[in-house]
Amino acid sequence: MRFDEYRNHDGMALAKLVADGDVTAAELLELAIARAEAVNPALNGLIIPLYDQARTRAADALEGPLAGVPMLTKDLFQEIGGAPNYQGNKALKQANHHAPADSELVRRWQAAGVVLFGRTNTPEFGAKGITEPESFGATRHPWNTEHTPGRSSGGSAALVAAGVVPFAGANDCGGSLRIPAACVGL
């Protein structure tokens, strides 16, 4: 599968391609990683790559309605057991804090069959209206890097809009889903 084909499918369509044997989870993951590596230097949306862990999972027989679809989680309340968990906080990053266990949301995504391959940028504890934490620096808008993708799910929104994944983890307490989606045209 080529990137232009990958990008023209939503998550359900990609899962169907995997289920039908037209593409493997590993092939989709490599497309997503290649795209992330191509666009992330300018966007700074993917802050914690988990490629080795994801490659191991993609090689397994996956089940669920989204089996084989690559996905990213936000580094805020979407903990992956054993993975870095900084929540945009400089002190947690310096301490190299890792999540002790998967959050309930991550357990449900895993049960649906997704392949999580990284964590996205967020402001410190999601408290700012822009994704510009001191710990990782600003996430940039995929269509104009002089602009912000907005709110605390900006890292996820920028990477979805840039075609890295068909969907990514986000959460909302004051527009953190809606504002980035509007800013990047999702």
N, C-alpha and C positions, 0 to 999 in steps of 0.2 A: 504494500500500500504506500502510496505517495502522500506527502503532507497535505497537498490540496484536496485529496480524497478524504483524509482524516478530518480535516477542518470542516468539511461539508456535512459531517455527521454529528448528530447530538449523541448524548450518552446512551440512550436506549438503542439507537441504530448501531452504535459501535458494539454494544453488548450482543445484539442479534448477529452481527458479523462474526463475533467470537463463537457464539453458540452454533452457528451454521458451519463453522470451520473455515470460513473465508479468510480469516486473519487470526493470529494468536494474541493472547494477552501480552506476551513478551514483545511482539512486533509493535503493538500499540504503545507499550511503555517506552520503547526505544524512540518512536516518533515523538512522543511527549517530551522525553528527556532532551532530544536533539533540538526541539523547538525552544524549550526552556533555556538551554545553553546559548541559543542564538539570540534570544530577546532579553534575557534577564540582566546582562551587563548594563543595558540602557534603562531597564525598568526597576530593577531591585525589588521584585515582588517575591521571589523565592529566596528565603533566607536560610533554610535548613534543608539541604538536599538529603534524601534518604534512599539513594539509588541502589545500593547493594541489597538492602532489606527488601526493596520493591522488586528487584530482579529475582530474588529467591521466591517471593510470593507469586510473581507472574509465571514462574516455572511450574507451580503447583496446579493441580486440577481445581479450578475455582467453580463455585456454585453461587446461584442467586440471580436476581433480575438484572444486575449490573456487572455480572462476572466478566472480569478482564478489562474493565474501563479504568484508565489512569485518572487519578484524582489527587488534589492537594488539600491539606487541612490548614486552617488558620492557626497561628501560634497563640491562640487564646481560647481556653475552655474546650479544646478539641485534642486532648492529650493522647499521645501514642506511647504506650508503655515502653520504657527504656530509651525513648528518644528525647533529644533536647526539648525543654519546655521553658521558654524565657518570657513569654507574654509581653514582649517588647521592652522588658526591663533590663537595664544595664547591669544591675547587681546580680540578677539571676543568670545573666549571660556570663559574667565574670566568674560566678560560682559554678558554672557549667551544670546547672540544675537539669535533671532528667525526670520525666514523669514516672512515677512508680507503677502505674497501670494504665491501660486504655480507659478513656472516658466512655460513658454509655453510648454517646453519639458515635464514637469511633468503632465501638463493638458492633453497632448496628450497620455502619457502612461496610465493615469487614464482612459481616454476615450477608450483605447484599452482593458481595463479590468484587468490590472495587480494589484497585491496586494503588495504595497510598505511597507516593514517592517523594514527598517533601512537605514543608510547612511554610506558610506565607507570612509576609511582613504585616505588622500591626503596631499602632502606637502603644506606649506603655499602659498596660492594663486596659486598653481600648478607650482610654479617657480623653484623647484629643480628637478633634474633628477632622484631622488629616493623618495619613499614614506616614509619619516622619519621626520615628523614635530615635533617640540618641544612640541606642544600642546597635542599630543597623543602618541608619540613614533613611532618607526619603524614598518612597516608592514613587515612580513617575508614571504619568499618563501614557498609554501606549500609542496614542495618535499625536501627542504633542508633549514631549518630555519636559517642557518648561512648566507644565501644569500638573496638578495633583489628581489622582483618581478619586479622591475624597474619602472621608470617614475611616473607620477602623478596619473595614474589610477591603480596603483599597488594594492590598497586595493580591488578594484572590481575584478581585474584579479585573485588575490590569492583566493578569495572566490568562483569564478566560477570554477577555477581549482580544488578546494577542494570539489566541489559538493554541495555547499550550495544552489546555484541558477543556472538555466540554462543560464542566462545572467544577466548582471548588467549594470547600467549606467556608462559611461565613456565619456571622451572627449579628443581631441587631438589638440595640437598646435605645437608640435615638437617631435612627436613620442610617446605621452602618451597613445595611444591605441595600437599601433603596437609593441612597445618594451615590455610592460608587457605581451601581448599575446604571443610573441615569448619566453620570459623568462620562462613562466610557462607552455608552450606547448599547448596553445589553438589554 
